[in-house]
Amino acid sequence: MTYGNKLRRAIAEPGTTPLIGVYDMYSASVAAGHYDGMFVSGFGFAASYYGLPDIGFIAWPDMVAFVQRLRGAFPRQHLLVDIDDGYVDAEVACHVVEGLERIGASGVILEDQKRPRRCGHADGKQILPLTEYLEKLHAVLETRRDMVVVARTDATEEADILHRAEALAATDADVVLVDGVRSVEWIQRIREVVGGKPLLFNQIAGGKSPRLSLSELSELGIDVAIYSTPCLFAAHRAMDTALTELRLADGRLPAADESGGIGVSESTGLLAKNIARNQDVPAARESVSV
């Protein structure tokens, strides 16, 4: 079974499939101990790799290289990759999709924003004419072999949201995402217009969408939930707290066993698991073909 079909099967199962946003290899190592699926978040990658906001700075070779490292360390995880607008051009989008599928990505999300782009939960988003986006989407769909493709709209006007969601559901895309949905009522309205097409919901702390549990999302008919930034924001808070405490302690490190602290052995043990996962890679390739 290919990586794409493996994710497709998980999406088809009852309930909502969670995919956890990761931003580097260390956050992915932690996430792999808790969840079967990862979301390669553009927000997190722009923050960690460039130290910049998610407004269009990502270069596609950097993202492809990161996904290749992820797949090498995590041969059995679902990897859904945010490719923004396909890096502007349809030809580039297809080239990136081809490369990502070759290295083992499970799926991609392609949005309908135009440059300058914004985080899906930020103000000031601009979108492509629907026909222009659909041309790009169709090109990507014709390029992929088995990879899951999520068609995403960043529309903000009510009538346009429903119109675009319905149009995306009518394509061969596997899943539809309307980003920045502001209420449960709107989730229900979008669920109605997309019919039986799987629906994805993006959760981000401090974003525009309501905070909902997997059980609540399942009841609303959501098939996939991506959690874009829990690792990134948790790391931000933890690092800030640790360095504040270090300064207050006049530079004396706390004991590693104090308050559940992490020390050398715990960190090394976490990373050693990434070696162990690949000791049986030949067996993994027999069951998960790329």
Secondary structure by P-SEA (a helix, b strand, c coil): ccaaaaaaaaaacccbbbbbbbccaaaaaaaaacccbbbbcaaaaaaccccccccccccaaaaaaaaaaaaaacccbbbbbbcccccccaaaaaaaaaaaaaacccbbbbbccccccccccccccccccaaaaaaaaaaaaaacccbbbbbbbccccaaaaaaaaaaaaacccccccccccccaaaaaaaaaaacccbbbbbbbcccccccccaaaaaaacccbbbbccaaaaaaaaaaaaaaaaaaaaccccccccccccccaaaaaaaaaaaaaaacaaaaaaaaccc
